[in-house]
Amino acid sequence: MLNKTVVLSWVLFLSFQVQAAQEPKVKITEDLAEVTVKHNGQSVTIKRNQDQQNRIDEDFALTSRACPPFCLQPMDLLPGVKTIGELEMLDFLKRKAAGDDSILIIDSRTPDWVAKGTIPSAINIPWTKLFPQASSFETLEVEGILTLQFGASVVDTIWDFSHAKTLVMFCNGPWCGQSPTNIKALVSMGYPADKIFWYRGGMQAWHAAGLTTVSP
């Protein structure tokens, strides 16, 4: 009969083998494999595609679009607005999932683009809702967005943004002007620039990293 030490050693060895087999081959970072968030009340796990032969989605494979309007955006959009990458975006997503309701992740694209997939836990506020020159712009709707969704208030006809939420905004990629348009409009309205973060890489960079998306 095998003694208890040998049996225990085999159990530990097999357990290690199973754990190693389950360990993702493609992690986000060396120490981070996935992030779980809520999207429309459902749990969604964000991780990278495990197929190491995977290619970027066709919608984001084009390298050249007519400029204007699809011109490359600067790295520093406006003074005070911080540009972030995937890891910073994931940190915001983790904080929001942990219960930090002062954070809003905003997809600034039009609904036709959002229908192709978005970052889990993002809400859609199209750039046309906040840009005064857009045909669908309505002052009352903007006031509703600022107060009901962003946490701003009006005191004696003056906007108060002291309790406004932190906004993390994105669109299609470095060539996309939808989130920059939203950000510029908000700052012009008085929204604090240091409460706005811009994921410049947007959906193109998100897809290029093989990260999870969700459809509305």
C-alpha positions in Angstrom: 0.0 0.0 0.0 1.1 3.5 -0.7 1.8 5.4 2.5 0.0 8.7 3.3 3.0 10.8 2.4 3.1 9.4 -1.1 -0.6 9.8 -1.6 -0.6 13.4 -0.3 2.3 14.2 -2.7 0.4 12.9 -5.6 -2.8 14.8 -4.6 -0.8 18.0 -4.4 0.9 17.3 -7.7 -2.4 16.7 -9.5 -3.9 19.7 -7.9 -1.0 21.8 -9.1 -1.4 20.4 -12.6 -5.1 21.1 -12.8 -4.5 24.7 -11.5 -1.8 25.2 -14.1 -4.1 23.9 -16.9 -6.8 26.3 -15.8 -4.4 29.3 -15.6 -5.0 31.6 -18.6 -2.2 31.7 -21.1 -3.0 35.2 -22.1 -3.3 37.5 -19.1 -3.9 41.2 -18.8 -0.7 41.7 -16.8 1.5 39.1 -15.1 -0.5 39.4 -11.9 -4.0 40.1 -13.4 -6.0 37.6 -15.4 -9.5 39.1 -15.4 -11.8 41.8 -14.0 -15.5 41.1 -13.2 -17.9 44.0 -13.6 -21.7 44.6 -13.8 -23.3 45.5 -17.1 -27.0 46.0 -17.2 -27.3 44.1 -13.9 -25.4 41.1 -15.2 -21.9 40.0 -14.2 -19.4 40.2 -17.0 -15.8 39.0 -16.8 -13.3 41.0 -18.8 -10.3 39.1 -20.0 -8.2 38.8 -23.1 -9.0 36.4 -25.9 -7.2 33.1 -25.2 -6.8 32.3 -28.9 -3.2 33.4 -29.7 -4.0 33.4 -33.4 -6.9 35.8 -32.9 -7.0 38.9 -35.2 -8.5 42.3 -34.6 -12.2 42.8 -35.4 -12.9 43.8 -39.0 -14.6 47.0 -38.0 -11.4 48.2 -36.4 -8.9 46.8 -38.9 -8.9 49.9 -41.3 -5.7 52.0 -40.9 -6.8 54.9 -43.1 -10.0 56.9 -43.0 -10.6 60.3 -44.6 -9.4 63.2 -42.5 -11.4 65.3 -41.9 -13.4 64.1 -40.1 -11.3 61.0 -39.0 -8.2 62.9 -37.9 -5.7 61.7 -35.3 -6.3 63.2 -31.9 -3.6 64.7 -29.7 -2.3 62.8 -26.7 -3.1 65.8 -24.4 -6.6 66.8 -25.3 -7.2 69.7 -22.9 -5.4 71.0 -19.8 -6.4 69.0 -16.8 -8.0 66.1 -18.7 -5.9 63.0 -18.2 -5.4 60.5 -21.1 -5.4 56.9 -19.9 -4.6 53.4 -21.3 -6.1 50.0 -20.9 -4.8 49.3 -17.4 -6.1 52.6 -16.1 -9.4 51.9 -17.7 -9.5 48.5 -16.0 -8.7 50.1 -12.7 -11.7 52.4 -13.0 -13.8 49.4 -14.0 -12.7 47.5 -10.9 -13.4 50.5 -8.6 -16.8 50.9 -10.1 -17.6 47.2 -9.7 -16.5 47.4 -6.1 -19.2 50.0 -5.4 -17.6 53.3 -6.2 -20.7 55.1 -7.7 -18.7 58.3 -8.2 -17.4 56.9 -11.5 -19.2 56.8 -14.8 -17.7 55.0 -17.8 -19.1 56.7 -20.9 -19.2 55.4 -24.5 -19.5 58.6 -26.6 -20.3 56.9 -29.9 -23.5 56.9 -31.8 -25.8 53.9 -31.1 -25.0 52.2 -34.5 -21.4 51.9 -33.3 -22.3 50.9 -29.8 -24.5 48.1 -31.2 -21.3 46.4 -32.5 -20.0 46.1 -28.9 -18.8 48.2 -26.1 -16.7 48.1 -22.9 -18.6 46.2 -20.1 -20.3 48.6 -17.6 -20.2 51.6 -20.0 -23.2 53.7 -20.6 -23.9 55.3 -23.9 -24.2 59.1 -24.1 -23.7 59.9 -27.8 -21.6 63.0 -28.6 -24.6 64.4 -30.4 -26.4 64.9 -27.0 -23.8 67.2 -25.6 -22.5 69.1 -28.7 -24.4 72.4 -29.1 -24.1 72.3 -32.9 -25.5 68.8 -33.3 -29.0 68.5 -34.7 -30.2 66.4 -31.8 -28.9 68.8 -29.1 -31.6 69.9 -26.6 -30.8 72.2 -23.7 -33.3 70.5 -21.3 -31.9 67.0 -22.1 -28.3 68.2 -21.4 -29.5 69.7 -18.1 -31.0 66.3 -17.3 -27.8 64.5 -18.1 -25.7 66.9 -16.0 -27.9 66.7 -13.0 -29.4 63.2 -13.0 -26.5 61.2 -14.4 -23.4 63.3 -13.7 -24.3 64.6 -10.3 -24.1 68.4 -11.0 -26.5 70.9 -9.6 -27.7 74.4 -10.3 -27.5 77.1 -7.6 -29.0 80.5 -8.4 -28.7 79.7 -12.1 -25.0 78.8 -11.7 -23.8 75.3 -12.3 -22.2 73.6 -9.3 -19.9 70.7 -10.1 -18.4 70.2 -6.6 -20.2 66.8 -6.3 -20.0 65.9 -10.0 -18.9 62.4 -10.9 -15.6 61.3 -12.4 -16.2 60.6 -16.1 -14.1 58.1 -18.1 -14.9 58.7 -21.7 -14.0 56.8 -24.9 -15.0 56.3 -28.5 -13.6 54.3 -31.5 -9.9 55.1 -31.3 -7.2 57.7 -31.8 -8.8 58.8 -35.1 -12.2 59.3 -33.5 -13.5 62.7 -32.6 -16.7 61.7 -30.7 -15.4 61.5 -27.1 -13.1 64.6 -27.7 -16.2 66.5 -28.8 -18.1 65.5 -25.7 -15.1 66.3 -23.4 -14.6 69.8 -25.0 -18.3 70.5 -24.7 -18.4 69.5 -21.0 -15.3 71.6 -20.1 -16.8 74.6 -21.9 -19.9 74.2 -19.8 -17.7 74.4 -16.6 -17.3 70.7 -15.9 -14.0 70.3 -14.0 -11.3 69.0 -16.4 -9.6 67.1 -13.6 -12.8 65.0 -13.2 -12.6 63.8 -16.8 -10.4 60.9 -18.0 -10.0 60.1 -21.7 -9.3 56.6 -23.0 -7.7 57.7 -26.3 -7.2 54.2 -27.7 -10.9 53.5 -27.5 -12.5 50.4 -29.0 -9.7 50.0 -31.6 -7.1 49.5 -28.8 -9.5 47.5 -26.7 -10.0 45.1 -29.6 -6.3 45.0 -30.4 -5.7 43.8 -26.8 -8.3 41.1 -27.3 -10.4 42.3 -24.3 -14.0 41.4 -23.7 -16.8 43.5 -25.2 -20.6 43.3 -24.8 -23.5 44.1 -27.0 -26.3 46.3 -25.7 
